[in-house]
């Protein structure tokens, strides 16, 4: 079998500029690489007729967080909870979860304050502007 390696973690968003602002400002990311992809090969690959994707890649320690806005846009999906089959989330590590949480803009939706799990891991979840879940954990 061909060896696989992580390349990116993708998140579909409704408004790329708004999402870039959120991820850059909330997680103190550098400005992302941006590009657009369209054409028949792309439409066929994503199985969306006439698709164009606007992309932003945040590069973090050898992996990427890929934000993509599609035209045409798909239907909104109900806000997920972490225990729903098919639910996804990004996991991002910080050195000091309490400091991260204290610095959050009041407009950022969180599921709870930072908590310590039975395994000893400190976690909290936030939602991006499209309702996507991001787990922030202390390393």
C-alpha positions as CSV (number, residue, x, y, z in Angstrom):
1,X,0.0,0.0,0.0
2,X,1.1,3.5,-0.7
3,X,2.2,5.4,2.5
4,X,0.0,8.3,3.4
5,X,1.0,11.4,5.2
6,X,-1.1,14.3,6.5
7,X,-1.5,17.2,4.1
8,X,-4.4,19.3,5.2
9,X,-7.6,19.5,7.3
10,X,-10.5,21.0,5.3
11,X,-13.3,23.2,6.6
12,X,-16.1,24.4,4.2
13,X,-17.2,27.9,5.0
14,X,-19.9,30.3,3.7
15,X,-17.8,33.4,3.6
16,X,-14.0,32.9,3.1
17,X,-13.0,36.4,4.2
18,X,-15.0,36.2,7.4
19,X,-13.6,32.8,8.2
20,X,-10.0,33.9,7.5
21,X,-10.5,36.8,9.8
22,X,-11.9,34.5,12.6
23,X,-9.1,31.9,12.3
24,X,-6.3,34.5,12.0
25,X,-7.5,36.6,14.8
26,X,-8.8,34.0,17.2
27,X,-5.8,31.6,16.9
28,X,-3.2,34.2,16.0
29,X,-2.4,32.6,12.7
30,X,-0.3,34.3,10.0
31,X,-2.0,35.4,6.9
32,X,-3.0,32.3,4.8
33,X,-2.0,31.4,1.3
34,X,-5.0,32.1,-1.0
35,X,-6.0,30.6,-4.4
36,X,-9.0,29.8,-6.5
37,X,-9.6,26.5,-8.4
38,X,-12.3,25.9,-11.1
39,X,-12.8,24.0,-14.3
40,X,-14.2,20.7,-15.3
41,X,-11.6,18.6,-13.5
42,X,-12.3,20.3,-10.2
43,X,-16.1,20.1,-10.7
44,X,-15.8,16.4,-11.5
45,X,-13.5,15.8,-8.5
46,X,-15.8,17.5,-6.0
47,X,-19.0,16.3,-7.8
48,X,-20.5,19.8,-7.9
49,X,-21.5,21.0,-11.4
50,X,-19.7,24.2,-12.4
51,X,-17.9,24.4,-9.0
52,X,-15.4,27.1,-8.2
53,X,-13.5,26.9,-4.9
54,X,-11.9,29.9,-3.2
55,X,-9.2,28.5,-0.8
56,X,-7.1,29.8,2.1
57,X,-4.4,27.6,3.6
58,X,-3.0,28.3,7.1
59,X,0.3,26.5,7.3
60,X,1.1,25.1,10.8
61,X,4.1,22.9,11.5
62,X,3.9,20.9,8.3
63,X,0.1,20.6,8.0
64,X,-2.5,22.9,6.7
65,X,-5.9,24.1,7.7
66,X,-7.8,24.6,4.5
67,X,-10.8,26.9,4.4
68,X,-12.8,26.7,1.3
69,X,-15.8,28.6,0.0
70,X,-17.7,27.0,-2.9
71,X,-19.6,28.6,-5.7
72,X,-22.3,27.4,-6.0
73,X,-22.8,27.1,-2.3
74,X,-24.4,24.0,-0.8
75,X,-27.3,24.0,1.6
76,X,-26.7,24.9,5.2
77,X,-26.5,21.9,7.5
78,X,-27.8,21.9,11.1
79,X,-25.2,22.8,13.7
80,X,-23.5,19.6,14.8
81,X,-22.6,18.3,18.3
82,X,-19.4,16.3,18.8
83,X,-21.3,13.0,19.4
84,X,-23.2,13.0,16.1
85,X,-22.0,10.4,13.6
86,X,-20.1,12.3,10.8
87,X,-19.4,15.3,13.1
88,X,-15.9,16.8,12.6
89,X,-13.7,19.2,14.4
90,X,-10.3,20.6,14.2
91,X,-7.9,20.1,17.1
92,X,-5.4,22.9,17.9
93,X,-2.9,22.9,20.8
94,X,-1.9,25.8,23.0
95,X,0.6,26.1,25.8
96,X,-1.8,27.9,28.2
97,X,-5.5,27.2,27.7
98,X,-6.7,29.5,30.4
99,X,-4.8,32.4,28.8
100,X,-6.2,31.5,25.4
101,X,-9.7,31.4,26.8
102,X,-9.3,34.7,28.7
103,X,-8.2,36.4,25.5
104,X,-11.1,35.2,23.4
105,X,-13.3,37.9,21.8
106,X,-16.6,37.9,23.6
107,X,-18.4,37.2,20.3
108,X,-16.7,33.7,20.0
109,X,-19.1,30.9,20.9
110,X,-17.7,28.3,23.3
111,X,-19.3,25.1,24.5
112,X,-17.8,25.5,28.0
113,X,-15.0,27.0,29.9
114,X,-11.8,25.1,29.9
115,X,-12.2,21.7,31.6
116,X,-9.7,19.0,32.7
117,X,-10.8,15.5,31.5
118,X,-10.2,12.2,33.3
119,X,-7.1,11.7,31.1
120,X,-5.7,15.0,32.5
121,X,-6.1,16.9,29.2
122,X,-7.3,20.4,29.4
123,X,-9.8,21.2,26.6
124,X,-12.5,23.6,25.5
125,X,-14.4,23.8,22.2
126,X,-15.2,27.0,20.2
127,X,-17.3,27.5,17.1
128,X,-16.2,29.3,14.0
129,X,-18.7,31.7,12.3
130,X,-20.2,28.8,10.3
131,X,-20.7,26.7,13.4
132,X,-17.7,24.4,12.8
133,X,-16.2,23.0,16.0
134,X,-12.6,23.7,17.0
135,X,-11.2,21.9,20.0
136,X,-8.5,23.8,21.8
137,X,-6.3,21.7,24.1
138,X,-3.4,22.4,26.4
139,X,-0.1,20.6,25.6
